[in-house]
Amino acid sequence: MRKVQLILLLFIVTNIKAQEKFSFKISKDSSLSYILNHIVENKKFEAHTFFIQLFVVSNPGGSAKIKGNDEVSDNIYITTSEFDEVPVHHLFILKDIYAARDNISFKENNDGTVDLKIGYYDRILKKKRIHNFTISLDLIKETIS
């Protein structure tokens, strides 16, 4: 009988604990709020030894600096993370990229790195260009074609 009472008591305590109300705190970090509210694209890639997330974040109107219109440029945030219980994380930022959305691809290499290609429109040369990056957990190397 004592076991039944103990099990019943544990069940009641568990249910009461599970029904606690959530409390929300207002963040005063306006730059993080801006970034989260202006994510226009999110891509994920799982390599053999690490994980990549890429976020395209829209800049304010007129940021593309094209005379006569309010076109926007984007900032691209690239995060890398190990697969671990306490993973190492890194954040890389590419700023003021124009017309890069939907022109993003990943490919894993045999050496454990990942190639990232970002197509964009070069406003000065008035033609499409491609940024090529090689990504490892803690490093990004760039070549422009």
C-alpha positions in Angstrom: 0.0 0.0 0.0 2.9 2.3 0.8 4.3 1.8 -2.7 1.1 2.7 -4.3 0.8 5.9 -2.2 4.4 6.9 -3.1 3.8 6.3 -6.9 0.6 8.3 -6.7 2.4 11.1 -4.9 5.1 11.2 -7.5 2.5 11.2 -10.3 0.7 14.2 -8.7 4.0 16.2 -8.1 5.2 15.5 -11.6 1.9 16.8 -13.1 1.9 19.9 -10.9 5.5 20.6 -11.9 4.7 20.2 -15.6 1.9 22.7 -15.4 4.0 25.6 -14.3 3.6 28.8 -16.2 6.3 30.1 -18.6 7.8 33.5 -17.8 9.0 35.7 -20.6 11.7 38.3 -20.3 11.9 41.2 -22.7 15.3 41.4 -24.3 16.9 44.8 -24.7 19.4 43.6 -27.4 18.0 45.5 -30.4 20.7 44.3 -32.8 19.8 40.6 -32.1 16.1 41.5 -32.4 16.8 43.2 -35.8 18.7 40.2 -37.1 16.0 37.7 -36.0 13.2 39.8 -37.5 15.0 40.3 -40.8 16.1 36.7 -41.6 15.0 36.1 -45.2 16.7 32.8 -45.8 18.1 30.0 -43.7 20.1 27.1 -45.1 21.6 24.2 -43.2 24.3 21.7 -44.1 25.6 18.7 -42.2 29.2 17.8 -43.0 30.9 14.7 -41.7 32.5 16.4 -38.7 30.6 19.6 -38.2 27.4 21.5 -38.9 26.8 24.7 -40.9 23.9 27.1 -40.7 23.7 30.1 -43.0 21.3 33.0 -42.4 20.6 35.7 -45.0 19.6 38.9 -43.1 18.1 41.8 -45.0 19.6 45.2 -44.5 17.5 48.5 -44.3 16.0 50.0 -47.5 18.6 51.7 -49.7 21.5 49.7 -48.3 22.4 48.5 -51.8 23.3 52.1 -52.6 21.8 51.9 -56.1 21.0 55.4 -57.2 17.3 56.1 -57.6 15.9 53.1 -55.7 15.5 51.5 -52.3 17.1 48.1 -53.1 18.6 46.3 -50.1 21.8 44.4 -49.6 22.1 41.4 -47.3 24.4 40.3 -44.5 25.2 36.6 -44.5 25.8 35.0 -41.1 27.5 31.6 -41.2 27.7 29.5 -38.1 29.8 26.4 -37.6 29.4 23.9 -34.8 30.9 20.6 -33.8 28.8 17.5 -33.1 29.5 17.2 -29.4 27.8 17.6 -26.0 29.7 20.8 -25.5 30.4 21.9 -29.1 32.8 24.6 -30.3 30.9 27.3 -32.2 32.1 30.0 -34.6 30.3 32.8 -36.3 31.4 34.5 -39.6 29.7 37.5 -41.2 29.7 38.6 -44.9 28.4 42.2 -45.1 26.6 44.1 -47.8 26.1 41.3 -50.4 23.7 42.3 -53.1 21.2 39.8 -54.7 22.6 36.7 -53.1 19.3 35.0 -52.1 18.5 31.7 -53.7 22.1 31.5 -55.2 23.7 29.5 -52.4 25.0 25.9 -52.5 27.1 23.6 -50.3 29.4 20.7 -51.3 31.5 18.5 -48.9 35.1 17.8 -49.9 37.1 14.6 -49.1 39.3 16.5 -46.7 36.4 17.3 -44.3 36.0 20.9 -45.5 32.9 22.2 -47.2 32.7 24.4 -50.4 30.1 27.2 -50.2 29.2 29.1 -53.4 27.2 32.3 -53.2 26.1 33.9 -56.5 25.5 37.6 -56.4 25.1 40.6 -58.6 28.2 42.9 -58.8 26.7 46.5 -59.0 29.9 48.1 -60.2 30.7 45.5 -62.9 27.0 45.0 -63.6 27.3 41.3 -63.9 26.7 38.1 -61.9 29.7 36.9 -59.9 30.3 33.9 -57.6 32.0 33.9 -54.2 33.6 30.6 -53.5 34.4 29.7 -49.9 36.1 26.7 -48.3 34.7 26.2 -44.7 36.2 24.2 -41.9 35.0 24.3 -38.3 37.0 27.4 -37.4 38.1 29.0 -40.7 36.6 30.3 -44.0 38.8 31.0 -47.0 37.5 32.9 -50.0 38.2 32.9 -53.7 36.3 35.1 -56.2 35.5 33.9 -59.7 
